[in-house]
Amino acid sequence: MLPSSSDVVVVGAGNAAFCAALAAAEHGVSVLVLERAPESESGGNSRFTAGAFRCVYDGVEDLRALMPDLTDQEVANTDFGTYTQEKFFDDMARVTEYRTDPDLCELLVTRSKETMRWMQKKGIRFIPIYGRQAYKIDGKFKFWGGLTVEAWGGGPGLIEAHTALAKKNGIAVAYDARALSLIADDDGVKGVRVKHNGKTVEVRAKCVVLAAGGFQANTEMRTRYLGPGWELAKIRGTRFNTGDGIRMALDIGAMATGNWSGCHAVGWDRNAPEFGDLSVGDNFQKHSYPWGIMINANGERFVDEGADFRNYTYAKYGRVILMQPGQFAWQVFDKKIIPMLRDEYRIKQVTKVRADTLEELVKKLDDVNADKALATIRAYNKAVRTDIKFDPNVKDGRRTEGLAVNKSNWANTIDEPPFEAYAVTCGITFTFGGLKIDTTARVMDSDGRPIPGLHAAGELVGGLFYFNYPGGTGLMAGSVFGRIAGTTAGQRAAQMRS
């Protein structure tokens, strides 16, 4: 049975929602989390992630505070570098083409370190991302791209830890509980109408925090806002993120903001299911493309695979792949690079071909002009500056010259057998358009005033990301704004009780 009232109701049960619930509970108020999914599929998109958090750290001591399990030997064998506030600001500005909301961006960056410390003290365990973000050069691991920390156990481990913490802190979690609409009047939001186990009921609340994800799993909204062709994209994560939280708020006059035609979309296995599969998690992604080349149905390269570190290109290249003929591409590698491919290339459910000659390989590329593909690979090989040393840990400047689409870094010739190719399409992670919030995570109405009792965090907040996003920023933003939203809601609810 759902309670008929709670001081704070949180809609959603991903990372942002649980951070909001934990922060609200610090103020001694009752907190109810509504999860639309059954318990077996709970956790929203957070559960499908690798669990990476992009946060500020000024040296290894900051990392040791977050990861007390870090051994002296690991520290000695690793160059963790630093990721300063300035670097985080630069990355956010650069990848969003300077459109990110300056007030929200400032909170994201300046509160990232303290929010991670808060989560760690609450009981969330973090570890270094050795497997995907560091390569061993001359006997020492070197981290690159500003992404160093992940939750223990990835996305599933993060949600498991959050769920345990919710129970420990007296937070009620209701599954199969779909929020349908907000109960609101001229004085603000008073609760939520919920469909729970097939029955519609009202749950009264002093404050509501919306943290129910974007609209990426809603085919109609995707096509309406992102544009034609987006109904053909695969959904990387949960099937339950259909924009309910956004719609509920807009229905009572909330302001829409941000990049409504933009989203986080990546290269995803061409034959992956329509929605995420928790048994595979994020392993349908194929993120080693900077070391190889991508070829479309016409047998042509169409993008600079080495324009930047994977962290700064993967979230926008899914869109580029979707716009290719047939909405797919093949990633091509040779013997030099195959041992470096990320673990996701070795899963059982992978669309892959292998051959001992390039002539044989191109004939195995389904739906591709084989003759043109062979000519493309040969022309690419001739254009590679082999006099420049390949180094995966830095933008090495090893490039091609004279091609219609040149490659800027990590241009490895494809000439040593065996050869492998992997078929990818577009997998959408989350949408960028959403609700306007202020710096205390209150939802604003279309006149620019806060809606009393309504707060928001996570993917359904608009204004942070435009066109692209730096890897690991989604979970970090969910944590920062979840904590802010929960704090604001908890304080308001506590005041209303007294």
C-alpha positions in Angstrom: 0.0 0.0 0.0 1.1 3.5 -0.8 1.0 6.0 2.0 -1.7 8.6 1.5 0.9 11.4 2.2 4.6 12.0 2.6 6.5 15.2 3.4 8.6 14.9 0.3 7.7 12.7 -2.7 10.5 12.0 -5.2 9.4 10.8 -8.7 12.0 8.4 -10.1 14.5 6.1 -8.6 17.8 6.6 -10.4 20.9 8.3 -9.1 19.5 11.9 -9.1 16.3 10.7 -7.4 18.1 8.8 -4.6 20.5 11.7 -4.0 17.4 14.0 -3.6 15.8 11.5 -1.3 18.9 11.2 0.9 19.4 15.0 1.1 15.7 15.5 2.0 15.8 12.9 4.7 18.7 14.8 6.4 16.1 17.4 7.4 14.0 14.9 9.5 11.1 14.7 7.1 9.3 11.6 5.6 10.4 10.8 2.1 8.7 8.5 -0.5 10.3 7.5 -3.7 8.0 6.5 -6.6 9.5 4.1 -9.1 7.4 3.4 -12.2 9.3 0.2 -13.1 9.0 -3.1 -11.2 11.9 -3.7 -8.8 13.7 -6.0 -11.2 14.0 -3.1 -13.8 14.3 -0.3 -11.3 17.0 2.4 -11.3 16.2 4.3 -14.5 19.0 5.0 -16.8 21.5 5.1 -13.9 21.4 1.3 -13.8 22.4 1.0 -17.4 25.5 3.2 -17.1 29.1 2.2 -16.5 28.9 4.3 -13.4 31.5 7.0 -14.3 31.5 10.4 -12.5 33.3 13.4 -13.9 34.4 15.4 -10.9 37.1 18.0 -9.9 40.2 16.7 -8.2 43.4 18.7 -7.7 45.6 15.7 -7.1 45.8 12.2 -5.8 44.9 13.1 -2.2 41.4 14.2 -3.4 41.1 10.8 -5.1 42.3 9.0 -2.0 39.6 10.8 0.0 37.0 9.4 -2.4 38.6 6.0 -2.7 40.2 5.0 0.6 40.8 1.5 -0.8 43.4 2.9 -3.2 46.7 1.2 -2.4 50.1 2.8 -2.3 51.2 0.5 -5.1 48.3 1.7 -7.3 49.2 5.3 -6.6 52.9 4.6 -7.4 52.0 2.8 -10.7 49.5 5.4 -11.9 49.6 9.0 -13.2 46.2 10.2 -12.2 47.0 13.8 -13.2 44.5 16.5 -12.1 41.1 17.7 -13.2 40.8 21.3 -12.1 37.7 23.5 -12.0 39.1 25.4 -14.9 39.5 22.3 -17.0 35.9 21.2 -16.2 34.6 24.6 -17.1 36.6 24.6 -20.3 35.2 21.2 -21.3 31.6 22.1 -20.5 31.9 25.3 -22.5 33.7 23.7 -25.5 31.5 20.7 -26.0 28.2 22.7 -25.6 29.5 25.4 -27.9 29.3 27.9 -25.0 25.6 27.5 -24.6 25.5 25.7 -21.2 23.5 27.7 -18.6 26.3 29.6 -16.7 24.6 29.4 -13.3 23.9 25.7 -13.5 27.3 24.9 -15.0 28.9 26.8 -12.1 27.1 24.6 -9.6 27.9 21.4 -11.4 31.6 22.2 -11.5 32.1 23.9 -8.1 30.1 21.4 -6.2 31.2 18.2 -7.9 34.0 17.4 -5.5 32.1 18.1 -2.3 29.0 16.2 -3.6 31.2 13.1 -4.3 32.6 13.4 -0.8 29.0 13.6 0.6 28.0 10.4 -1.4 31.1 8.6 -0.2 30.4 9.5 3.4 26.8 8.3 2.9 28.1 4.9 1.8 28.6 5.0 -2.0 31.9 3.3 -2.9 34.1 4.6 -5.7 37.0 3.0 -7.7 39.4 4.2 -10.4 38.3 3.5 -14.0 41.4 1.5 -15.0 39.7 -0.6 -17.6 38.4 2.2 -19.9 40.2 5.4 -19.1 43.9 4.5 -18.6 46.5 2.8 -20.8 49.8 1.4 -19.6 52.7 3.2 -21.2 56.3 2.4 -20.1 55.0 0.4 -17.1 52.7 3.1 -15.7 49.0 3.7 -16.1 48.1 7.2 -17.3 44.5 8.6 -17.0 43.3 10.8 -19.8 40.2 12.9 -20.6 39.3 14.0 -17.1 37.3 10.9 -16.2 38.9 8.9 -13.4 36.2 7.7 -11.0 33.4 5.2 -11.2 30.9 3.7 -8.8 31.8 0.2 -7.5 29.8 -2.3 -9.5 29.0 0.2 -12.3 25.4 1.4 -12.7 23.9 -1.7 -11.2 26.2 -1.4 -8.2 25.3 2.3 -7.8 21.6 1.6 -7.7 22.0 -1.4 -5.3 24.0 0.9 -3.0 21.5 3.7 -3.2 18.6 1.3 -2.5 20.3 0.0 0.6 21.1 3.5 1.8 17.4 4.5 1.3 16.3 1.7 3.5 19.0 2.5 6.1 17.8 6.2 6.2 14.1 5.4 6.5 13.2 6.3 2.9 10.2 4.4 1.5 10.5 3.1 -2.1 7.3 2.1 -4.0 7.7 0.0 -7.2 5.2 -0.3 -10.0 4.2 3.3 -9.0 3.8 5.5 -12.0 3.3 9.2 -11.3 0.5 10.4 -13.6 0.1 14.1 -12.8 0.8 16.7 -10.2 -1.8 17.9 -7.7 -1.5 21.7 -7.8 -3.4 24.9 -7.2 -2.7 28.6 -7.0 -0.5 28.0 -4.0 1.7 25.4 -5.7 2.2 21.7 -5.8 0.4 19.6 -3.1 1.1 16.1 -4.2 1.0 13.5 -7.0 -1.6 11.3 -8.6 -0.1 7.8 -8.9 -1.1 4.6 -10.6 0.0 1.8 -8.2 -0.7 -1.8 -8.9 -3.4 -0.9 -11.4 -5.2 1.6 -9.1 -5.0 5.4 -9.3 -4.5 7.1 -5.9 -3.5 10.5 -4.6 -0.4 11.0 -2.5 -0.3 14.3 -0.7 3.1 16.0 -0.2 4.5 19.3 1.0 7.2 19.1 -1.8 7.7 17.0 -4.9 11.0 16.4 -6.6 10.8 15.3 -10.2 13.8 13.1 -11.2 12.2 10.7 -13.7 14.5 11.0 -16.7 14.2 12.5 -20.2 11.8 11.5 -23.0 14.2 9.3 -25.0 12.0 6.1 -24.6 8.9 7.9 -26.0 8.9 7.3 -29.8 6.4 10.1 -30.5 8.2 12.8 -28.4 11.6 11.7 -29.9 10.4 12.2 -33.4 8.5 15.4 -32.6 11.4 17.1 -30.9 14.6 15.5 -32.2 13.3 15.2 -35.7 12.6 12.7 -38.5 14.6 9.4 -38.3 14.9 9.4 -34.5 12.1 6.9 -34.2 14.6 4.5 -35.7 17.2 4.9 -32.9 17.8 2.2 -30.3 17.3 3.1 -26.6 20.4 2.4 -24.6 18.7 2.4 -21.2 15.3 2.0 -19.5 12.1 1.7 -21.4 10.3 3.7 -18.7 11.8 7.1 -19.4 9.0 8.4 -21.6 9.0 12.1 -20.5 6.3 11.8 -17.8 8.1 14.1 -15.3 8.6 16.8 -17.9 5.0 16.5 -19.2 3.5 16.7 -15.6 5.4 19.9 -14.9 4.6 21.5 -18.3 0.9 20.7 -17.7 0.9 23.0 -14.6 2.8 25.8 -16.4 6.4 25.0 -15.9 9.0 26.6 -18.3 10.6 24.4 -20.9 14.3 25.2 -21.6 17.4 23.8 -23.2 18.3 21.9 -26.3 15.0 20.1 -27.1 16.3 18.9 -30.5 19.5 17.6 -28.9 20.4 14.4 -27.1 23.2 12.1 -25.9 23.5 9.4 -28.6 26.4 7.0 -29.2 27.6 4.2 -31.5 25.6 1.1 -30.4 25.5 -2.5 -31.7 23.5 -2.5 -34.9 21.5 -5.6 -33.8 21.0 -4.6 -30.2 17.4 -4.8 -28.9 15.1 -1.8 -29.1 15.6 -1.0 -25.4 18.4 -1.6 -23.0 19.1 -5.2 -21.7 20.2 -5.2 -18.1 22.1 -8.5 -18.6 24.3 -6.7 -21.1 24.2 -3.2 -19.6 26.2 -0.6 -21.5 28.2 -3.2 -23.4 26.4 -2.8 -26.7 28.3 0.5 -27.0 31.4 0.5 -29.2 33.7 3.2 -28.1 37.2 2.3 -29.5 36.5 4.1 -32.8 39.2 6.7 -32.2 41.8 4.0 -32.9 40.2 2.8 -36.1 38.0 4.1 -38.9 34.2 4.1 -39.6 32.7 3.3 -43.0 29.1 3.8 -44.1 26.9 1.9 -46.6 28.5 3.9 -49.5 31.9 2.5 -48.4 33.0 6.0 -47.3 34.4 7.5 -44.2 32.2 10.3 -42.9 33.6 11.6 -39.7 36.9 12.5 -38.0 37.2 9.5 -35.7 40.2 11.1 -33.9 38.9 14.6 -33.5 39.2 14.4 -29.7 39.3 11.9 -26.9 36.3 9.5 -26.9 34.9 11.3 -23.8 34.3 14.4 -25.9 32.9 12.9 -29.1 31.0 9.7 -28.3 27.8 11.5 -27.2 27.4 13.3 -30.5 28.6 10.6 -33.0 25.5 8.5 -32.5 23.5 11.3 -34.3 26.1 11.3 -37.1 25.7 7.5 -37.5 21.9 7.8 -37.6 22.1 10.3 -40.4 24.1 7.8 -42.6 22.4 5.7 -45.3 20.6 2.8 -43.6 21.4 4.4 -40.2 24.5 2.3 -39.6 28.3 2.1 -40.0 31.1 -0.4 -39.6 34.1 0.3 -37.3 37.3 -1.3 -38.8 40.5 -2.3 -37.0 43.6 -4.4 -37.7 45.9 -6.6 -35.6 47.7 -3.6 -34.1 44.6 -2.3 -32.4 42.5 -5.4 -31.7 44.2 -6.1 -28.4 43.4 -2.5 -27.3 39.7 -2.7 -28.0 37.5 -2.1 -24.9 35.9 -5.1 -23.2 32.5 -4.3 -24.9 33.9 -5.6 -28.2 34.3 -9.1 -26.7 30.7 -9.7 -25.6 28.8 -12.6 -27.0 26.0 -10.4 -28.5 28.2 -8.5 -31.0 27.8 -7.9 -34.7 31.3 -8.6 -36.0 33.2 -9.9 -39.0 36.8 -11.1 -39.2 39.1 -11.7 -42.2 42.7 -12.2 -43.2 42.7 -9.9 -46.2 41.0 -6.5 -46.7 39.4 -7.8 -49.9 37.8 -10.6 -47.9 36.8 -8.2 -45.1 34.9 -5.6 -47.2 32.8 -8.4 -48.8 31.7 -9.4 -45.3 30.5 -5.9 -44.5 26.7 -6.3 -44.8 24.9 -3.7 -46.9 28.2 -1.9 -47.8 29.6 -1.0 -51.2 32.6 -3.4 -51.0 34.6 -1.9 -53.9 34.3 1.6 -52.6 35.1 0.4 -49.0 38.3 -1.2 -50.2 39.3 1.9 -52.1 38.5 4.1 -49.0 40.7 1.9 -46.7 43.6 1.9 -49.2 43.4 5.7 -49.7 43.3 6.2 -45.9 46.4 4.0 -45.4 48.4 6.0 -47.9 47.4 9.3 -46.2 48.5 8.3 -42.7 51.6 10.2 -41.3 53.4 7.0 -40.1 56.4 9.1 -39.1 54.4 10.4 -36.1 54.3 8.0 -33.1 50.9 6.6 -31.9 50.1 7.4 -28.3 46.6 6.6 -27.0 47.0 8.7 -23.8 47.4 12.0 -25.6 46.1 13.8 -28.7 49.2 12.5 -30.6 48.8 14.5 -33.9 49.3 11.2 -35.8 47.0 12.2 -38.7 46.1 11.8 -42.3 46.7 14.4 -45.0 44.9 15.0 -48.3 41.6 13.1 -47.6 38.1 14.6 -48.0 37.6 13.8 -44.3 41.0 13.8 -42.5 41.7 12.1 -39.2 43.3 14.4 -36.6 44.8 11.9 -34.1 45.5 8.2 -33.6 45.5 7.5 -37.4 46.7 3.9 -37.5 47.1 2.2 -40.8 44.8 -0.8 -41.4 47.2 -3.2 -43.0 48.1 -6.0 -40.6 45.9 -9.1 -40.6 43.7 -10.2 -39.1 41.1 -7.5 -39.7 37.9 -7.0 -37.7 34.9 -4.8 -38.2 31.9 -4.1 -36.0 28.5 -2.9 -37.1 27.0 0.0 -35.2 23.9 2.1 -35.3 22.6 5.0 -33.1 21.8 4.3 -29.4 20.2 7.2 -27.6 21.0 7.7 -23.9 19.1 10.7 -22.8 17.5 13.9 -24.2 18.9 17.4 -23.4 15.6 19.5 -23.4 13.7 19.8 -20.1 12.5 21.9 -17.3 13.9 25.3 -16.2 15.2 25.3 -12.6 16.9 28.0 -10.5 20.1 27.5 -8.5 18.1 25.9 -5.6 16.6 23.4 -8.1 13.1 24.9 -7.8 11.1 24.5 -11.1 10.3 27.8 -12.7 7.0 28.6 -14.4 6.7 30.1 -17.8 6.6 33.6 -16.3 10.0 33.0 -14.6 8.7 32.5 -11.1 9.4 29.4 -8.9 6.4 26.9 -8.6 6.0 26.5 -4.8 6.7 22.9 -3.8 8.1 21.7 -7.1 11.8 20.8 -7.6 13.7 18.9 -10.3 17.0 17.1 -10.9 18.6 14.7 -13.4 18.0 14.2 -17.1 14.7 16.2 -17.1 16.5 19.4 -16.2 17.2 21.5 -19.4 19.9 24.0 -20.1 23.1 22.1 -19.1 23.9 20.2 -22.3 23.7 21.4 -25.9 24.8 19.3 -28.9 27.2 17.1 -26.9 28.4 16.4 -23.4 31.6 15.4 -21.6 31.5 11.8 -20.5 30.5 11.1 -16.9 28.7 14.4 -16.5 25.2 12.9 -16.5 25.7 11.1 -13.2 27.6 14.0 -11.7 24.9 16.5 -12.6 22.2 14.1 -11.2 24.1 13.9 -7.9 24.8 17.7 -7.6 21.3 18.8 -8.5 19.6 15.8 -6.8 21.3 16.9 -3.6 20.4 20.5 -4.1 16.7 19.6 -4.9 16.5 17.3 -1.9 18.0 19.9 0.4 15.6 22.6 -0.8 12.6 20.4 -0.6 13.6 18.9 2.8 14.1 22.4 4.3 10.8 23.6 3.0 8.9 20.5 4.2 10.5 20.8 7.6 9.5 24.5 7.9 5.9 23.6 6.9 5.8 20.9 9.6 6.9 23.2 12.4 
